[in-house]
């Protein structure tokens, strides 16, 4: 074990102030990437997002990240990649697809336009579509193949939980890059075992990827809310998970998009109380872990 990891795991000696200072240091040195949603209080899917709001929210996180990941190419979100590029960021651009095939076409066509304009580094076709059961494997593969054909110079992948890539090898084979969501929290894993478990998730995705690049497209830990079996949301657990995650990412050169940039109240509808507390910044754009 490296001296860094030994320090991190001296948990009885880790005071809250030290954890906050270490987290601040990691963020100030820039993390690889972050999941970015520009919503403010009172907004959510269905809200039209202005370019001014995207600028305002991006400016908060720009000094701390190298990449941003967006989730949609409609309702103003199609402007995120271009604006992010203006700030010198790289982009993983999401195409939101689900059971609504008519809306899917709008998302898809907008994304192709954004990519052809040079604003996309990785195109993520769909997010947890198989997990939700929104589309068949064949339908999903069709979107991936269409994107690859339209964008020969852009890396195209699909985002889902690590085990879905095991269960749908044809989808994995269609991807040029495997984008895996790894959430020990949602599987009820206690914080002290969570990063070793995430490593296992990552290596399972690597195995079915057969040599393809694997990016952890989402991982995180909420600082408030209701426990998910052994996984307890708390400030100290969120800090320890973040620090351990980036110690591993640095040591093994793992590309990770942390979830998420800001706390988002609208997520409580789908995820319960914890849904609103995944951000490194609060809903008002204040960094949550200042010492």
ChimeraX attribute file (.defattr): number of C-alpha atoms within 10 A of each C-alpha:
attribute: neighborCount
match mode: 1-to-1
recipient: residues
	/A:1	6
	/A:2	9
	/A:3	8
	/A:4	12
	/A:5	14
	/A:6	10
	/A:7	12
	/A:8	17
	/A:9	14
	/A:10	9
	/A:11	12
	/A:12	6
	/A:13	10
	/A:14	15
	/A:15	10
	/A:16	15
	/A:17	13
	/A:18	13
	/A:19	24
	/A:20	21
	/A:21	15
	/A:22	20
	/A:23	22
	/A:24	20
	/A:25	12
	/A:26	16
	/A:27	18
	/A:28	12
	/A:29	12
	/A:30	16
	/A:31	20
	/A:32	21
	/A:33	26
	/A:34	28
	/A:35	21
	/A:36	23
	/A:37	22
	/A:38	22
	/A:39	21
	/A:40	18
	/A:41	11
	/A:42	9
	/A:43	14
	/A:44	16
	/A:45	12
	/A:46	8
	/A:47	11
	/A:48	13
	/A:49	21
	/A:50	15
	/A:51	15
	/A:52	10
	/A:53	14
	/A:54	20
	/A:55	18
	/A:56	13
	/A:57	19
	/A:58	21
	/A:59	14
	/A:60	15
	/A:61	21
	/A:62	17
	/A:63	15
	/A:64	18
	/A:65	18
	/A:66	18
	/A:67	24
	/A:68	26
	/A:69	28
	/A:70	23
	/A:71	21
	/A:72	26
	/A:73	25
	/A:74	22
	/A:75	14
	/A:76	16
	/A:77	22
	/A:78	23
	/A:79	20
	/A:80	29
	/A:81	26
	/A:82	19
	/A:83	17
	/A:84	22
	/A:85	16
	/A:86	12
	/A:87	14
	/A:88	12
	/A:89	21
	/A:90	22
	/A:91	23
	/A:92	26
	/A:93	27
	/A:94	27
	/A:95	29
	/A:96	23
	/A:97	25
	/A:98	19
	/A:99	13
	/A:100	10
	/A:101	12
	/A:102	10
	/A:103	13
	/A:104	19
	/A:105	15
	/A:106	15
	/A:107	21
	/A:108	23
	/A:109	15
	/A:110	19
	/A:111	27
	/A:112	19
	/A:113	16
	/A:114	19
	/A:115	22
	/A:116	14
	/A:117	10
	/A:118	14
	/A:119	23
	/A:120	26
	/A:121	18
	/A:122	21
	/A:123	28
	/A:124	29
	/A:125	29
	/A:126	23
	/A:127	23
	/A:128	19
	/A:129	22
	/A:130	21
	/A:131	12
	/A:132	11
	/A:133	11
	/A:134	15
	/A:135	17
	/A:136	12
	/A:137	15
	/A:138	11
	/A:139	11
	/A:140	20
	/A:141	20
	/A:142	14
	/A:143	19
	/A:144	22
	/A:145	16
	/A:146	12
	/A:147	23
	/A:148	19
	/A:149	10
	/A:150	13
	/A:151	16
	/A:152	9
	/A:153	14
	/A:154	17
	/A:155	17
	/A:156	25
	/A:157	28
	/A:158	28
	/A:159	26
	/A:160	22
	/A:161	22
	/A:162	24
	/A:163	17
	/A:164	19
	/A:165	25
	/A:166	17
	/A:167	12
	/A:168	13
	/A:169	14
	/A:170	13
	/A:171	21
	/A:172	23
	/A:173	17
	/A:174	18
	/A:175	24
	/A:176	20
	/A:177	22
	/A:178	28
	/A:179	29
	/A:180	28
	/A:181	28
	/A:182	26
	/A:183	21
	/A:184	22
	/A:185	23
	/A:186	14
	/A:187	14
	/A:188	15
	/A:189	19
	/A:190	19
	/A:191	22
	/A:192	15
	/A:193	12
	/A:194	22
	/A:195	24
	/A:196	15
	/A:197	18
	/A:198	21
	/A:199	15
	/A:200	14
	/A:201	20
	/A:202	20
	/A:203	14
	/A:204	15
	/A:205	28
	/A:206	20
	/A:207	13
	/A:208	19
	/A:209	20
	/A:210	11
	/A:211	9
	/A:212	16
	/A:213	14
	/A:214	22
	/A:215	20
	/A:216	24
	/A:217	26
	/A:218	22
	/A:219	23
	/A:220	23
	/A:221	30
	/A:222	28
	/A:223	21
	/A:224	18
	/A:225	17
	/A:226	15
	/A:227	17
	/A:228	16
	/A:229	12
	/A:230	13
	/A:231	22
	/A:232	22
	/A:233	22
	/A:234	16
	/A:235	17
	/A:236	19
	/A:237	20
	/A:238	22
	/A:239	25
	/A:240	24
	/A:241	21
	/A:242	21
	/A:243	23
	/A:244	20
	/A:245	21
	/A:246	22
	/A:247	19
	/A:248	16
	/A:249	16
	/A:250	12
	/A:251	11
	/A:252	9
	/A:253	11
	/A:254	17
	/A:255	17
	/A:256	25
	/A:257	27
	/A:258	27
	/A:259	23
	/A:260	23
	/A:261	27
	/A:262	29
	/A:263	26
	/A:264	24
	/A:265	19
	/A:266	18
	/A:267	17
	/A:268	14
	/A:269	10
	/A:270	9
	/A:271	10
	/A:272	12
	/A:273	16
	/A:274	21
	/A:275	20
	/A:276	22
	/A:277	25
	/A:278	25
	/A:279	25
	/A:280	28
	/A:281	18
	/A:282	17
	/A:283	19
	/A:284	12
	/A:285	18
	/A:286	12
	/A:287	16
	/A:288	17
	/A:289	20
	/A:290	12
	/A:291	12
